[in-house]
Amino acid sequence: MSTHDLASDPIDSAPADTGLKELPFPPVTRKHILNCSYHSWHPKYRAVTPKARLIPLPSAFLDYLRADGIILPPEDADNAAWSDNDSGIFSGADNNDDDEDDAIDPSAAWRDTHEAIERTIEELGGKVAPKLNWSAPKDATFMNATNNMECRTPNDIYLLLKSSDFVTHDLAHAFDDTVEQDSGAEEEIPYHLVLRKWITLNPSVEFRCFVRERRLIGMCQRDLNHFDFLFNMQDKLRDTIQEFFDVRLRDTFPDPNFTFDVYVPPPHNKVWLMDINPWAMRTDPLLFSWMELLTLELPDVTQGDKETAETTVRLRIARPGDAAGVDFDDEAEKEDTDDDDDDEVEEIWQPEFRLVRRDDPEAYGFTTPQYSAHKMPKDVVDASRDGGGGLREFAMQWEEAQRLAEQQRAEDSEDD
């Protein structure tokens, strides 16, 4: 859902030595899900997030997103025939019958919202990236002429939102697998359209971070490709993100358990908060498994030292084969460390920082396109690869097929 991603693997297998048959998540409440909604946390962290505007969405617009089919409002440049700059599959230009012109503008019921979106796109420089409360339509970028989330018109935005399974999850399943702490009525979700000023992000410096009991316990790449230069910067990136968490998030986010996504652009000394995601199965743990994140033994912090210790204690998750969570380059280094164990007064922990290594299987997972499980039928995908012309031709063929099918049904009915 993100800017969070839906978990790609719905079940993490429990390690044999844990004896656990299911993931020991604490109960996920509706309040926790709402705390992770962009409209909830953005005002508090606005200074450290990319420039964005939030537009409250009326029920009529939400009904439009939930409705079947993709019908886009007419644009100013629409003519009675397909135009080269048409941004969608169907638009106001699709129907040439004059007596039906008044019935093909779905934005008539939410004209104020449509105009607010137009103004916001102009205010943010003419190009934006959209998302709803939790999820961005990253699984639908193949529908966009640019093959990314760059949108220049309201219709670009509507096409992505209506084509996205991630957005559908926000609209229909936001509170799935949650528990209600009281017997009160279900809280209505205040849906917002988030429009971020378009910037070209370098995916190599996007990271997902995991927080448990207000401690940063792990971080990893979001893009599952190998980037060799990251290994020389690992310590600097870890310290920069850790400091950002200590100062900005640790004591200010209302829940003790959550995940967050950051962007650390060159010169890698400033952190941008991109998203906050629920501490729940729906969030993809990427290079970790939820079982290890949930069962990691946290070091004790005594009450008297709590204020100072929480800023210095660092956690590290031991990988299989590690000795006490430490990677040794050779046996001699391991022996030297063993000799010093008795002299250690304090053990300093660090969050595990996982990068995709050159020989990791994740670095070669190019055969299956990202989010392929959420994409549309192959015919639509193939048409989208041919650009706007391919989509227009596919739409016209689909309309003709529907007309012939309807004609055949009518003839069969007459025969009966």
C-alpha positions in Angstrom: 0.0 0.0 0.0 2.9 3.2 0.1 3.4 5.2 -0.3 3.3 1.4 1.6 3.7 -1.8 -0.4 1.4 -4.7 0.1 3.3 -7.7 1.4 4.5 -9.8 -1.5 4.6 -13.0 0.6 1.5 -13.4 2.7 3.0 -16.0 5.1 6.4 -15.9 6.7 7.6 -19.3 7.8 8.5 -19.6 11.4 12.0 -20.7 12.3 12.2 -24.2 13.6 13.7 -23.2 16.9 10.9 -20.7 17.8 8.2 -23.2 18.2 5.7 -20.6 16.9 3.0 -21.7 14.4 1.9 -18.1 13.5 3.4 -14.7 13.5 3.2 -13.1 17.0 1.9 -9.7 15.9 0.3 -7.6 18.6 -3.4 -6.8 17.9 -3.6 -4.4 15.0 -6.2 -1.7 15.8 -8.1 0.7 13.6 -6.4 3.5 15.4 -3.0 2.2 14.4 -4.0 2.0 10.7 -5.4 5.6 10.9 -2.2 6.8 12.6 -0.3 5.6 9.5 -2.6 7.4 7.1 -0.8 10.2 5.3 -3.4 12.8 6.3 -2.8 11.9 10.0 1.0 12.1 10.2 1.9 14.6 7.4 1.0 17.8 9.4 3.4 16.8 12.1 6.3 15.9 9.9 5.7 18.3 7.0 9.1 19.9 7.4 10.9 16.7 6.6 8.6 15.4 3.8 8.7 16.3 0.0 6.3 19.1 -0.9 2.7 17.8 -1.1 -0.9 19.0 -1.0 -3.8 17.0 0.4 -7.3 17.3 -1.1 -10.3 15.9 1.0 -12.4 13.5 -1.1 -16.2 13.6 -1.1 -18.3 10.5 -1.2 -19.2 11.1 -4.8 -15.6 10.9 -5.9 -15.0 7.7 -3.8 -18.0 6.2 -5.5 -16.4 7.0 -8.9 -13.2 5.3 -7.9 -15.1 2.2 -6.7 -17.2 1.9 -9.8 -16.4 -0.6 -12.5 -14.9 0.6 -15.8 -12.7 3.5 -16.6 -14.6 6.6 -17.8 -12.6 9.8 -17.7 -14.0 13.4 -17.7 -13.8 15.3 -21.0 -10.7 17.4 -21.3 -10.5 20.9 -22.8 -8.6 19.5 -25.8 -11.1 16.7 -26.5 -12.6 16.6 -30.0 -15.1 14.2 -31.5 -12.3 11.8 -32.5 -9.3 10.4 -30.6 -6.6 13.0 -30.1 -2.9 12.4 -29.8 -2.8 13.9 -26.3 -5.7 11.9 -24.9 -4.5 10.5 -21.6 -6.9 7.7 -20.9 -8.7 4.7 -22.3 -12.1 6.3 -22.4 -12.9 10.0 -22.3 -15.5 12.5 -23.3 -14.4 12.1 -26.9 -15.4 8.4 -27.0 -19.0 9.0 -27.7 -20.0 10.9 -30.8 -23.8 10.9 -30.1 -24.9 14.4 -29.4 -27.8 13.3 -27.3 -25.5 11.5 -24.9 -22.9 14.2 -24.4 -24.4 15.3 -21.1 -24.2 11.8 -19.6 -20.5 11.1 -20.1 -18.8 13.5 -17.6 -18.4 11.5 -14.4 -16.9 14.6 -12.7 -20.2 16.5 -12.7 -21.0 15.1 -9.2 -17.6 16.2 -7.9 -16.7 19.3 -10.0 -15.2 21.2 -7.0 -12.8 18.3 -6.4 -11.8 18.1 -10.1 -11.1 21.9 -10.2 -9.1 21.7 -6.9 -7.0 18.9 -8.5 -6.3 21.1 -11.5 -5.3 24.1 -9.4 -3.0 21.9 -7.2 -1.2 20.4 -10.2 -0.5 24.0 -11.5 0.6 25.1 -8.0 3.1 22.2 -7.8 4.8 23.0 -11.1 2.6 21.1 -13.5 3.7 17.5 -12.6 2.6 15.5 -9.5 2.7 12.0 -8.1 -0.7 10.8 -6.6 -1.6 8.5 -3.7 -4.4 7.9 -1.3 -4.2 7.7 2.5 -1.9 4.7 2.5 -1.1 3.5 -1.0 0.3 4.9 -4.2 -0.9 3.4 -7.5 2.6 2.0 -8.3 1.1 -1.2 -9.6 -0.7 0.7 -12.4 2.1 2.8 -13.8 2.1 0.6 -17.0 -1.2 2.4 -17.8 0.6 5.8 -17.9 2.3 7.0 -21.1 5.4 7.8 -19.0 5.4 4.3 -17.4 5.8 6.0 -14.0 3.6 8.0 -11.6 4.2 11.3 -13.2 0.8 13.0 -13.8 0.2 16.3 -15.6 -3.6 16.3 -15.8 -6.5 15.2 -13.6 -7.3 12.4 -16.0 -3.7 11.0 -15.7 -4.5 10.8 -11.9 -7.9 9.2 -12.4 -6.5 6.6 -14.8 -3.9 5.5 -12.3 -6.2 5.4 -9.3 -8.9 3.4 -11.0 -6.4 0.9 -12.4 -4.7 0.2 -9.1 -5.3 -2.8 -6.8 -3.3 -1.0 -4.1 -5.8 1.9 -4.2 -8.7 -0.6 -4.2 -7.3 -2.0 -1.0 -7.3 1.4 0.6 -10.9 1.9 -0.4 -12.3 -1.5 0.5 -10.0 -3.3 2.9 -8.2 -0.6 5.0 -9.4 -2.2 8.3 -9.0 -5.8 7.3 -7.6 -8.0 10.1 -7.9 -5.3 12.7 -9.5 -5.4 16.1 -11.7 -2.8 17.7 -10.7 -1.8 21.2 -14.1 -0.5 22.2 -17.7 -1.1 21.3 -18.2 2.3 19.7 -19.3 2.8 16.1 -16.7 2.2 13.4 -14.7 5.3 12.6 -15.3 6.7 9.1 -12.1 7.0 7.1 -11.4 10.6 6.0 -10.1 9.9 2.6 -7.6 12.3 1.0 -5.9 12.5 -2.4 -2.2 13.3 -1.8 -0.5 15.1 -4.6 3.3 15.3 -4.3 5.4 17.6 -6.4 7.0 15.4 -9.0 10.7 14.7 -8.4 12.8 12.0 -10.0 13.9 9.8 -7.1 17.1 7.6 -7.2 15.7 4.2 -6.1 19.1 3.1 -4.8 18.9 5.4 -1.7 15.3 4.6 -0.7 15.2 2.5 2.5 12.5 0.9 4.6 13.0 1.0 8.4 11.4 -1.1 11.2 10.6 0.2 14.6 9.6 -2.0 17.6 9.0 -0.8 21.1 10.3 2.7 19.9 13.6 1.2 18.9 14.9 1.1 15.4 15.7 -2.5 14.9 16.4 -2.9 11.1 16.6 -1.1 7.8 17.0 -2.3 4.2 16.8 -1.3 0.6 13.4 -0.8 -1.0 14.6 -1.4 -4.5 15.7 -5.0 -4.7 18.6 -4.5 -7.1 22.3 -4.7 -6.3 24.0 -1.3 -5.9 27.7 -1.8 -5.2 28.4 1.8 -4.0 26.0 1.4 -1.0 28.4 -1.0 0.8 31.0 1.7 1.2 28.4 4.1 2.6 26.6 1.7 4.9 27.9 3.1 8.2 27.2 6.7 7.2 23.7 5.9 6.0 22.9 3.9 9.1 24.0 6.7 11.4 22.2 9.3 9.4 18.9 7.4 9.5 19.4 6.5 13.1 19.8 10.1 14.1 16.8 11.1 12.0 14.7 8.5 13.8 16.0 9.6 17.3 15.3 13.2 16.7 12.1 13.2 14.6 10.1 10.0 15.1 11.0 8.0 18.2 9.1 10.0 20.7 6.6 11.8 18.5 4.8 9.0 16.5 1.8 7.8 18.6 2.5 4.1 18.2 5.6 2.2 19.5 5.6 -0.2 16.5 5.6 0.9 12.9 7.7 1.0 9.8 8.7 4.1 7.8 10.3 4.7 4.4 13.0 7.3 3.8 15.0 8.9 1.0 18.6 9.9 1.6 19.8 11.8 -1.5 23.4 13.0 -2.1 25.4 14.1 -0.2 23.5 11.7 2.1 23.4 13.9 5.2 19.7 14.7 5.0 16.8 12.3 5.4 13.3 12.8 3.8 10.4 11.0 5.3 8.4 9.4 2.4 5.8 7.2 4.2 4.8 5.6 7.4 3.4 2.0 7.2 1.5 -0.2 9.7 3.3 -2.7 11.8 1.2 -5.5 10.2 1.3 -8.3 7.7 0.1 -6.0 4.9 3.5 -4.2 4.9 6.2 -5.9 3.0 9.3 -6.7 5.1 11.4 -6.9 2.0 14.9 -8.2 2.9 13.7 -9.3 6.4 11.0 -11.8 7.5 8.3 -10.7 9.9 9.2 -13.7 12.1 12.7 -12.4 12.8 11.5 -8.8 13.3 8.8 -9.9 15.7 10.9 -12.4 17.8 14.2 -10.4 18.0 15.2 -10.2 21.7 15.6 -6.6 22.6 18.3 -5.5 25.1 17.0 -4.2 28.5 17.1 -0.5 29.2 17.0 0.2 32.9 14.6 2.9 34.1 17.3 5.1 35.5 19.3 5.1 32.3 16.3 5.2 29.9 16.6 8.9 28.9 20.3 8.5 27.9 20.5 4.9 27.0 17.7 4.9 24.4 19.8 7.3 22.3 22.9 5.1 22.4 21.6 1.5 22.5 21.6 0.1 19.0 20.1 -3.3 17.9 21.4 -5.8 15.5 19.6 -8.8 14.1 21.9 -11.8 13.7 21.9 -13.5 10.3 22.1 -17.3 10.1 25.7 -18.2 10.5 26.8 -15.0 12.2 28.6 -15.3 15.5 26.8 -13.2 18.1 25.4 -11.1 15.3 28.9 -10.1 14.1 30.3 -10.7 10.6 33.9 -11.9 10.7 36.2 -11.5 7.7 38.5 -14.2 8.8 39.1 -16.7 11.6 41.9 -14.6 13.2 39.6 -11.6 13.6 37.0 -13.9 15.3 39.7 -15.2 17.7 40.8 -11.7 18.6 37.3 -10.7 19.3 36.8 -13.7 21.5 39.8 -12.8 23.5 38.4 -9.4 24.2 35.0 -10.6 25.3 35.9 -10.8 29.0 37.2 -7.2 28.9 34.0 -5.7 27.4 32.1 -3.5 29.8 29.3 -2.4 27.5 28.0 -4.0 24.3 26.9 -1.5 21.6 24.2 -2.8 19.3 23.3 -1.5 15.9 20.2 -1.9 13.7 20.7 -4.5 11.0 21.2 -2.8 7.7 20.6 -5.2 4.9 21.6 -4.5 1.3 21.2 -6.7 -1.7 24.6 -8.3 -2.4 25.8 -9.2 -5.8 25.2 -12.9 -5.3 21.8 -12.6 -3.5 18.8 -14.1 -5.4 16.9 -10.8 -5.1 19.5 -9.1 -7.3 18.5 -11.2 -10.2 14.7 -11.3 -9.9 14.2 -9.5 -13.3 12.0 -12.2 -14.9 8.8 -11.2 -13.1 7.9 -7.5 -13.4 7.3 -5.7 -10.1 3.6 -5.8 -8.9 2.9 -8.2 -11.8 0.3 -10.0 -9.7 -1.8 -6.9 -9.5 -1.7 -5.9 -13.1 -4.4 -6.0 -15.7 -5.1 -8.7 -18.4 -2.3 -9.4 -20.9 -4.1 -7.8 -23.7 -4.2 -4.5 -21.9 -0.5 -4.8 -20.9 0.5 -5.5 -24.4 -1.5 -2.5 -25.7 0.1 -0.2 -23.1 3.6 -1.1 -24.4 2.6 0.4 -27.7 2.0 3.8 -26.1 -1.2 5.8 -26.3 -2.0 4.6 -29.8 -2.0 1.0 -28.6 -4.4 1.7 -25.8 -6.7 3.7 -28.0 -6.8 0.8 -30.6 -7.4 -1.7 -27.8 -10.3 0.5 -26.4 -11.9 0.7 -29.8 -11.6 -3.1 -30.3 -13.0 -3.7 -26.9 -16.0 -1.4 -27.6 -16.6 -3.2 -30.9 -16.4 -6.6 -29.2 -18.9 -5.5 -26.6 -21.2 -4.3 -29.4 -21.0 -7.6 -31.3 -21.6 -9.6 -28.1 -24.7 -7.5 -27.3 -25.9 -8.0 -30.8 -25.4 -11.8 -30.6 -27.2 -11.9 -27.2 -30.2 -10.1 -28.8 -30.3 -12.5 -31.8 -30.2 -15.5 -29.5 -33.0 -14.0 -27.4 -35.1 -13.6 -30.5 -34.4 -17.2 -31.6 -35.5 -18.5 -28.2 
